[in-house]
């Protein structure tokens, strides 16, 4: 089974939790894009849902598939959010934000009654930190935040596009990718980063996921917190 096959299997499994009339959080990234496309097929077949997307790209994809888009004025609470993850550690502690949408992802997923993570088995780790930890930063505060993250031993690097230009998030912020190494105490690391003035959000998603659907050659495994 290829990685794309595994992502598709997890995404299709997550669709079993979607019911008619639900309001949904639509994630970002390659696995979430597969879920959105599969959801679009269900909508074409008559399923009635509405969604709030975690990125401009996901919203554009959903709209192209005729999935109705809502907002938090109209829909203050979501029934279900479905999204991928860059790493899944013990207790369903997550690193997210490799695609740059961590702020909107955290907003949307914190507003959902249930948050399902979909991923292939390569995303499971015994301890978070192999994948760089993204930190979204106000542009003005970049020098100060960079220095303070370095003082924490988190080894931040400013994210750039392939053409060398600085990466700008949907909310017009910068991202520092932290080569943190192993993160033995994610809650402490999250609190330390959160305490830095100028940090908008970080990519540690703790105590948020309800369960994960992990696809491998053996099928889909449901992993609880």
C-alpha positions as CSV (number, residue, x, y, z in Angstrom):
1,X,0.0,0.0,0.0
2,X,1.4,3.4,-1.0
3,X,1.3,6.4,1.4
4,X,-1.4,8.0,-0.7
5,X,-3.5,4.8,-0.6
6,X,-3.2,4.8,3.2
7,X,-4.3,8.4,3.4
8,X,-7.3,7.7,1.2
9,X,-8.2,4.7,3.4
10,X,-8.1,6.8,6.6
11,X,-10.1,9.6,4.9
12,X,-12.8,7.2,3.8
13,X,-13.0,5.7,7.2
14,X,-13.5,9.1,8.7
15,X,-16.4,9.7,6.4
16,X,-18.3,7.0,8.4
17,X,-18.6,9.5,11.2
18,X,-20.1,12.2,9.1
19,X,-23.9,12.4,9.4
20,X,-26.5,14.4,7.4
21,X,-26.9,17.9,8.7
22,X,-23.5,18.2,10.4
23,X,-21.3,21.2,10.5
24,X,-17.7,20.2,9.8
25,X,-14.2,21.5,10.3
26,X,-12.3,20.9,7.1
27,X,-8.6,20.4,7.7
28,X,-5.5,21.3,5.6
29,X,-2.8,19.3,3.9
30,X,-2.7,16.3,1.6
31,X,-4.6,13.9,3.7
32,X,-7.3,16.5,4.5
33,X,-7.6,17.3,0.8
34,X,-8.4,13.7,0.1
35,X,-11.1,13.8,2.8
36,X,-12.6,16.9,1.3
37,X,-12.7,15.4,-2.2
38,X,-14.3,12.2,-0.8
39,X,-16.8,14.4,1.1
40,X,-17.5,16.3,-2.1
41,X,-18.6,13.1,-3.7
42,X,-21.0,12.4,-0.8
43,X,-22.4,15.9,-1.1
44,X,-22.9,15.4,-4.8
45,X,-24.9,12.3,-3.8
46,X,-27.2,14.3,-1.6
47,X,-25.4,14.5,1.8
48,X,-26.2,17.8,3.5
49,X,-23.3,19.3,5.5
50,X,-21.6,22.7,5.8
51,X,-18.0,23.4,6.7
52,X,-15.5,25.9,8.0
53,X,-12.1,25.4,6.4
54,X,-8.8,25.7,8.2
55,X,-7.0,27.4,5.2
56,X,-7.8,29.4,2.1
57,X,-6.6,26.4,0.0
58,X,-9.0,24.0,1.7
59,X,-11.9,26.5,1.4
60,X,-11.2,26.9,-2.3
61,X,-11.2,23.1,-2.8
62,X,-14.4,22.7,-0.8
63,X,-16.2,25.4,-2.8
64,X,-15.0,23.8,-6.1
65,X,-16.8,20.7,-4.9
66,X,-20.0,22.5,-4.0
67,X,-19.5,21.9,-0.2
68,X,-21.4,24.8,1.5
69,X,-19.1,27.0,3.6
70,X,-20.2,28.7,6.8
71,X,-18.5,30.8,9.5
72,X,-18.5,31.2,13.2
73,X,-21.1,33.9,13.2
74,X,-23.6,31.5,11.7
75,X,-22.2,28.3,13.3
76,X,-20.4,28.9,16.6
77,X,-19.9,25.2,17.3
78,X,-19.0,22.4,14.9
79,X,-20.1,18.9,15.2
80,X,-16.9,17.3,13.9
81,X,-13.5,18.4,12.6
82,X,-11.3,16.1,10.5
83,X,-7.7,16.9,9.9
84,X,-4.2,15.3,9.5
85,X,-1.1,15.7,11.6
86,X,2.6,15.8,11.0
87,X,3.3,13.8,14.1
88,X,1.1,11.8,16.5
89,X,2.7,11.0,19.9
90,X,1.5,9.4,23.1
91,X,-1.9,10.5,24.3
92,X,-2.6,11.9,20.8
93,X,-0.3,14.8,21.4
94,X,0.2,16.3,17.9
95,X,2.6,18.4,15.9
96,X,0.7,20.2,13.2
97,X,1.4,23.2,10.9
98,X,3.8,21.8,8.3
99,X,1.5,23.3,5.7
100,X,1.4,26.6,7.5
101,X,-2.3,26.6,8.7
102,X,-1.7,25.9,12.4
103,X,-3.6,29.0,13.6
104,X,-6.8,28.4,11.7
105,X,-6.5,24.7,12.4
106,X,-6.4,25.2,16.1
107,X,-9.3,27.7,16.0
108,X,-11.5,25.4,14.0
109,X,-10.6,22.2,15.9
110,X,-11.0,23.8,19.3
111,X,-14.6,24.7,18.2
112,X,-15.5,21.1,17.4
113,X,-17.4,18.7,19.6
114,X,-15.2,15.9,18.2
115,X,-11.9,16.1,16.4
116,X,-10.7,13.1,14.4
117,X,-7.1,12.9,13.2
118,X,-6.5,10.9,10.0
119,X,-3.1,9.8,9.0
120,X,-0.9,7.0,7.7
121,X,1.1,4.9,10.1
122,X,4.4,6.8,9.4
123,X,3.1,9.7,11.5
124,X,3.0,7.7,14.7
125,X,6.0,8.5,17.0
126,X,7.1,7.4,20.5
127,X,8.0,11.0,21.3
128,X,7.2,14.3,19.5
129,X,10.0,16.3,18.0
130,X,11.4,14.6,14.9
131,X,9.2,16.9,12.8
132,X,10.1,20.6,13.1
133,X,7.7,22.4,15.4
134,X,6.1,25.4,13.7
135,X,5.6,28.7,15.6
136,X,3.5,31.4,14.0
137,X,4.9,34.9,14.7
138,X,3.8,38.5,14.3
139,X,6.2,40.0,11.7
140,X,7.3,42.9,13.8
141,X,8.2,40.6,16.7
142,X,10.4,38.2,14.6
143,X,13.8,39.2,16.0
144,X,12.7,39.1,19.6
145,X,10.8,35.8,19.3
146,X,13.7,34.2,17.4
147,X,16.1,35.1,20.2
148,X,13.8,33.8,22.9
149,X,13.2,30.5,21.1
150,X,16.9,30.1,20.7
151,X,17.3,30.6,24.4
152,X,14.8,27.8,25.0
153,X,17.0,25.5,22.9
154,X,14.4,25.2,20.2
155,X,16.6,26.1,17.2
156,X,14.2,28.2,15.1
157,X,14.6,28.8,11.4
158,X,12.4,31.2,9.4
159,X,10.3,29.4,6.8
160,X,10.8,30.3,3.2
161,X,9.3,29.3,-0.1
162,X,11.3,27.4,-2.6
163,X,12.0,30.6,-4.5
164,X,13.7,32.1,-1.4
165,X,10.8,34.4,-0.4
166,X,9.6,34.5,3.2
167,X,6.5,32.3,3.8
168,X,3.5,34.3,4.9
169,X,0.5,32.6,6.5
170,X,-3.1,33.2,5.6
171,X,-3.2,35.7,8.6
172,X,-0.1,37.6,7.3
173,X,2.4,36.2,9.8
174,X,5.8,34.5,9.6
175,X,6.5,30.9,10.7
176,X,9.6,29.8,12.6
177,X,10.2,26.1,12.3
178,X,11.9,24.8,15.4
179,X,14.3,21.8,15.2
180,X,13.5,21.0,18.8
181,X,14.7,17.4,18.8
182,X,12.8,15.2,21.3
183,X,10.1,17.0,23.2
184,X,9.8,15.0,26.5
185,X,7.3,17.4,28.1
186,X,5.1,18.9,25.3
187,X,2.9,20.8,27.8
188,X,5.9,22.6,29.3
189,X,7.3,23.4,25.8
190,X,3.9,24.7,24.8
191,X,3.6,26.9,27.8
192,X,7.2,28.2,27.4
193,X,6.4,29.2,23.8
194,X,3.0,30.7,24.6
195,X,4.7,33.0,27.2
196,X,6.7,34.7,24.5
197,X,5.1,38.0,23.4
198,X,4.7,38.1,19.7
199,X,4.0,34.4,19.3
200,X,0.5,34.0,17.7
201,X,0.3,30.2,17.9
202,X,2.4,27.1,18.0
203,X,2.0,23.7,16.4
204,X,1.6,21.6,19.5
205,X,-2.0,20.4,19.6
206,X,-2.5,18.8,23.1
207,X,-5.6,17.3,24.6
208,X,-7.6,18.2,21.5
209,X,-7.9,15.0,19.4
210,X,-10.8,12.7,20.3
211,X,-9.2,9.8,18.4
212,X,-7.1,9.0,15.4
213,X,-7.7,6.8,12.4
214,X,-4.4,5.3,11.4
215,X,-4.1,3.5,8.1
216,X,-1.5,0.9,7.2
217,X,-1.2,-2.4,5.2
218,X,-3.2,-4.0,8.0
219,X,-6.2,-1.6,7.5
220,X,-7.4,1.2,9.7
221,X,-6.7,1.3,13.4
222,X,-8.6,3.6,15.8
223,X,-6.3,5.1,18.4
224,X,-7.9,6.6,21.4
225,X,-6.3,9.2,23.7
